[in-house]
């Protein structure tokens, strides 16, 4: 399933998910921290991102794009040899 595939790198050969914590001196606090990490990992792995709905460019953005293309075209057209010179 989705969670298993997302956490595949963290799984052992037996299929166990290993999470450990060594932040505190107390085993109880470390165990609680490890459980919190495990919960966060599972929640993050199970989250399904929203599908992107394709949109079309707005009229203003199309006009800006065309204006930029026209300006670039004018710059390039001005690079040629001056008229009347060989």
C-alpha positions as CSV (number, residue, x, y, z in Angstrom):
1,X,0.0,0.0,0.0
2,X,0.9,3.7,-0.1
3,X,2.6,3.9,3.4
4,X,4.6,0.7,2.8
5,X,5.9,2.0,-0.5
6,X,6.7,5.5,0.8
7,X,8.6,4.0,3.8
8,X,10.3,1.2,2.0
9,X,13.8,2.4,2.7
10,X,13.2,2.3,6.4
11,X,11.8,-1.2,6.5
12,X,13.9,-4.2,7.6
13,X,14.1,-7.4,5.6
14,X,11.3,-8.8,7.8
15,X,9.1,-5.8,7.0
16,X,9.5,-4.0,10.4
17,X,9.7,-0.2,10.5
18,X,12.5,0.8,12.9
19,X,12.3,4.1,14.6
20,X,14.5,5.0,17.6
21,X,15.3,8.0,19.6
22,X,18.3,8.8,21.8
23,X,17.5,12.4,22.6
24,X,16.8,12.0,26.3
25,X,18.6,10.2,29.1
26,X,15.3,8.5,30.1
27,X,14.2,5.4,28.3
28,X,10.5,6.3,28.8
29,X,11.0,9.8,27.2
30,X,13.0,8.2,24.3
31,X,10.3,5.7,23.8
32,X,7.6,8.4,23.7
33,X,9.7,10.5,21.3
34,X,10.2,7.4,19.0
35,X,6.4,6.8,19.0
36,X,5.8,10.4,18.1
37,X,8.3,10.1,15.2
38,X,6.6,6.9,14.1
39,X,3.2,8.6,14.1
40,X,4.5,11.6,12.2
41,X,6.2,9.3,9.6
42,X,3.0,7.3,9.0
43,X,0.8,10.4,8.8
44,X,3.2,12.0,6.3
45,X,3.5,8.9,4.2
46,X,-0.3,8.4,4.2
47,X,-1.0,11.9,3.0
48,X,-2.2,12.0,-0.5
49,X,-1.5,15.3,-2.3
50,X,-4.3,17.1,-3.9
51,X,-4.5,16.5,-7.7
52,X,-3.6,19.5,-9.8
53,X,-6.4,20.8,-11.9
54,X,-5.0,22.1,-15.1
55,X,-5.8,25.8,-15.9
56,X,-5.4,27.8,-19.0
57,X,-3.3,31.0,-19.0
58,X,-5.2,34.3,-18.4
59,X,-5.6,36.8,-21.2
60,X,-3.2,39.2,-19.4
61,X,-0.5,36.6,-19.1
62,X,-0.8,35.7,-22.7
63,X,-0.5,39.4,-23.7
64,X,2.5,39.9,-21.4
65,X,4.2,36.8,-23.0
66,X,3.5,38.1,-26.5
67,X,4.7,41.6,-25.6
68,X,8.0,40.1,-24.4
69,X,8.3,38.1,-27.6
70,X,7.8,41.1,-29.7
71,X,10.4,43.1,-27.7
72,X,12.9,40.3,-28.1
73,X,12.1,40.1,-31.8
74,X,12.8,43.8,-32.2
75,X,16.2,43.5,-30.3
76,X,17.2,40.7,-32.6
77,X,16.0,42.4,-35.7
78,X,18.1,45.5,-34.8
79,X,21.3,43.4,-34.7
80,X,21.6,43.0,-38.5
81,X,23.8,45.1,-40.7
82,X,22.6,48.7,-41.1
83,X,20.6,49.3,-44.3
84,X,22.5,50.7,-47.2
85,X,25.9,49.3,-46.2
86,X,27.5,46.3,-48.0
